[in-house]
Amino acid sequence: MPITPATSSPTPVLVTAWRGGIVESFHRGSVAVVDAEGTVHTAWGDIDRPIFPRSAVKLLQALPLVTSGAADAWGLDDAELALACSSHNGEPEHAATAASMLAKAGLDVSALACGAHWPYHDASLKALAAAGEAPSALHNNCSGKHAGFVCLGCHRAGRRGAFDAIRGYVDAGHPVMQEVTAALQHATGFSLADTARGIDGCSIPTYAIPLRHLAHAFAKVASGHGLGHEADAAARRLRLAIARHPRMVAGTGRVDTRLMQHFGERVCAKGGAEGVHCIALPELGLGVAVKMDDGNNSRAADAVTAALIEWLLPCSDADIAALQPLRHPVMKNWNGLEVGQLRATLPHEAPPAGAPAGA
């Protein structure tokens, strides 16, 4: 297993953007690779600076949906559990699945407090507009997570359609959010009462957590131990649901979906806003957490995630072939002409010829 000793180092350049044969831009980031016992095997950059993980921790936030018994009480299937961990495209299957989750708990879209936005998926956006319809909260990329919160709240209230009990569930002091926050704190082993708290894009609290602790949490998810018996089983259930329904986690063309369509149960990857990615690698029992300094996802964090999977996992030729377009994506202009390329290069690898010093 190709693991390097834990070290503290300046934040390295992990991705370069090339155009006309030279580096046009570069992206620095930090990476932590940790096992379920908390041993740090790899540390690039500052892995102890608290960062907001944003949507990268949705699997951890979904643990109470399963451990509480709510998932079984409302008969949620694997596709719905995967959606509860998602940042989806707002494609028709995503909106329909979120609506199904709500219906099982006796509620509808009016229960969601995540807000509405147009689908990220261009064809779905155009189809919605062509039909003369406006987007609803079901199209919000976080609607699955919020539908899970609503299901949890109705279960704790002991009845379907408990709108009164779930009103205000996005507030930090609401019982639903307190349960979700407690699960996140338990998984990461980091005190959320003593760290910075912000508001996420979907209006729930987001807490600043170091990469070391995020990677440790995902190592527990990967290894199947360290969270406690019930939570370990819940994490495995969610991880397998994601592997069985990778389109629910993101959608057409998205990196997380493409990775898990190819690797199945070998990889559980989830990105978050502002250049964050968390990965569980079950066959190695490792968790990985990435944060790009400039907050770039599509140009940086996605490529680094593919590079880390190629480095850490035993990969076949077919695996490497699947990873290359994600690790080194070609950049095209509006006429479809190839104008450059992104290149993800990890610190232990030789930099591309022509890269500037330090890159």
N, C-alpha and C positions, 0 to 999 in steps of 0.2 A: 504494500500500500504506500503510495508516494506521498508521505507526509514530511514536512519540514519542522524543525524545532520551533517552539514559540519564541518569538523575538519582538522587541519593540523597535520600530523603524519609522523613518519619515514616510508620509503618505506617498505611495508610488503611483506613477502613471500606469494605468491598466489598459487604456484604450487610446489609440491614435486614429485620427481621421486624415486620410490621404487624398490629395487631389493634385494632378499634374506632376506626380512623382515626388512630392514633398509632403511633410506633415503640415496640415492646415490648422488642426486643433488637437488638443489632447485632454484626457479626462483622468483625474486622480481619484483614488478610492481606497477604502480600508476593507479588510477581509478577516474574519475569524472562522477557524475550523476547530470544533470542540467535540469531545465524546460525551457520553451520557454521565460519566463520573465527574465531568467538569474540567478534564485535562485539556489544555489548549495545545493543539498540535501545530497550528499555523496562525501567526498574527502578523498581518501586514498593515502598517499604519496604526492609527489609534483605535484600539478595540475596547477601550474603557470610557470613552467619551459618550455620554448618553445622547442618543439620537431618536427621533420619532420614527417608529417602524411603519406607521400608517397601515395600509391594508395587508402588509406582508404577514401579519399575525392573525389573520382571520380564522385559521384552523384552531388556534389556541382560544380565540374568543367563542368558537362554536362548541367547545368542550362541554359547557353546562347544558347545552341543548340535548346532549346524549346522556351525560351522567345524571341529570335530573329525572330522566324517564320521559321527557317531553317528546322526543323523537319517536319513541314507541307508542306513547299515548295517542299521538295524532297520526300514526301510521306513515311517517315520512320514509320515502324510499331512498335508494342510493343517489339518484340524480338530484333529489331535493337536498340531501345532506351535502353533496358536492357544491350545490349552488349556495348553501349557507356559508361556504368557505371561499366564495368567489369574488372577483372584480370583473364582471362579465361585460360583454359587448352590447347588451340590450337587444340581442337578436330575438325573433319571435319565440324560440324555444326557451330562452331565458325568462322573458316576461311571463310566459304561460306557466313555467315551473314555479316562479315566485307566487303567482296568483293561486296555484294549486296548494302551496304550503299555507297560505293565508286562509283559504277555504276550509282546509282540514281543521284549522283552529277556530273556525266560525266567523272569520273576519274577511275584509276585502282591502283594496288598495288604500282606502281612507285611513287605515291603521298605520301605514308607513310614515315615518318621520324623517326619511332620508332626502326628500326633495326630488324634483324631476329634472332630467336633462335628456337631450336627444341621444339616441343610440350611438355608441362609438363605431359600430359597423356601418360603413357607408351605404351599402345596399339596403340595410334595414331602415336606416334614416330616410333614404329616398322613398322607400315603399310607404313608410308611415306618412310622410309629407304628401305623397301622391294621392293617398287615400283621404287627405284632408283632415288627418288626425294630429293631435298634439301629443307629445310624450307625456307619460305619467310616471309616478314614482316606481312603477314596475320596470321601467327602462333604465332607471338609475343603476349604475354598475354595482352598487351595494345593496340592491333590493333583496337579494338572497340572504345576506347576513342579517338584514333588518327583519325579514320574514321569520328567520330563526329566533331572533329576540322576541318577536311577538308570540311565536309558538311557546317559547319558554315562559313568558309572562302569563299566558292563558293557562298553562299547565300549573304554574305555581298558585294561580287563583282558583284552580280546581274546576274550571268550567270553560266551555267553548264560548267564543264571542265576548270575552271579558274585556271590552274596550275600556271600561273605567279603570281596570287594574293595570293596563299597559300604557295608558295616557302618560306622556312625559318620559317614556322609557329611555330616551337618549340622554337624560340628565344624569350627572355623576352620582347623585344621591338616590336615584330610583332603585328599588330592589333588584330589578333585572340587570341594570348596569353595575350595581355593586357585586352581583354574582359573577358577571362576566369579568370585571376587573380583578376580583379575587382569583379567578382561574388563571388569568394572565400573570398575576404576581406569583402564584404558586408555581407555574410552569417555568418562569424565568428565574425565580429565586431572587428577584430584585424588588426592593421596597418601592411601591408606586406612590406611597404617601409622602415620600421624601424626595421626589423628583419633579421635574417640570411637567405640567399638564397643559395640553392645548386642545383645540377643537378640530376634529377631522373634517374632511370634505363632506361627509354624510351626517355631520353634527354630533357624533358621539365623542366622548373624551379620547384623546390619544396621549400616551405617556412616553416620556423620554427614557429609553433603556439602552444600555451599552451593547455593542455587537457581541461581546463575550457571552452575555446572558441570553441574548436571542439565539445564538448558535447552540448554547447549552440546551435551551428549551427544545429546539428542533432535533438535537441529538437524542433527547428523551423520546420524542415522537418517532424517530427513526429506529431506535433500539427496542422500543416497547417496554422500557422500564425507567423508573425515576419519578413518575408523576403520581404514583399510587395506583392500586389495583383497578379501581373503577375508571380513573382518568386514563390510565395506560390503555385499557380496552377501548375507551371512547376514541382516543387518538388513533388507534389502529383502525377502528371502524370508519372514521372520517378519512384517513389516508387511503384506505382501500376504495371507498366511495369515489374519491377524487380520481384514483387510477382507473376506475371503471367508467367514469364519465368526465374525461378531461375537457370536453367541449364546454361543460357547465362552468368550469373554473375561470375561463377567459373567453374563448370563442375563436371564430374563424381568423386564421393568420397570426394569432397571438403566441408569443414565445412560450408561456407556461403550458398552453394547450399542446403546442407542437412538441415540446419536450416530453410530455407525459403520454401523448399518443404514441411516441416512439419507444420510450423506456418503460412505460407501464408502472408497475409497483417499485421499480428500481429507483425512481426519482419522484419526490414530491416537492415541487417548487412553487413559490408564491411571491410575486412582486408587490411592492407598495410604492406609493407616490414618492417623489423626491429621491429617486435613485437607490431604493432599498430592495434587496431580494433575500429571502430566506429559503433554505433548501434542507430537506431531510433525505439522507442516503441510507436506507435500511440495511443493505447488505454489508455496509461498513460500520453501521452504528454511529454515524457522524452527522452533526448539524453544521450548517454553513450560514453565515450572515454577511451581507455585502452592503456597503453604503458608499455611493459616489459623492464626492465633495460638492460637485456642481448640481446635484439633484437630477441628473439626466438618466432617464429610463431607457428609451428606445435606442439611443445612440451609445449607451455605455453599460448600464446595469445588466441589460439583457445579454449583451455580448460577453460580459465577464462571467455571468452565470453559466453560459455554454462552455466557456473556457475552463471553468472550475470543474464542471462535470466531466469534461474530457480528461482533465488531469487526475482527478480523484478516482473515478470509476474505471475498472477494467473494461476497455472499449474494443469492440470488434471493428472491422473495416466499415461495416454498415453503420455502426454507431457514429464513428468519426465522420462518415459521409453525411449523416443527418445533422451533426453538430456544426460542420464547417460553415454553412450559409447563415447560421445564427451567430457564430463566433466572429466571422469575417464578412459581414453583409456588404453587398455592393450597393453603392449609392447611385440613384438615377435621377435625371431631371424630368421636367414635365413632358418632354418629348420621348421619354423612355431611353434616353442615351445614358450609358454608364459614364459617370463623371468622377467617381472615386470609390473608396472602400474604407470601412472601419476595420481595424485590426486589434483584437484583444490579445494582450501579451502579459502573462503573469510574471512576477518579479524574478522567479528562478529561471525563466526562459531568456534566450538571447533576444535583444530588441531587433525589430526589423531593420534591414540595411537602409541607412539614410535617415534613421530616426535621430533627433537631437539628443544631446547628452542629458541624462536624467529621465529620458522617456523610454 
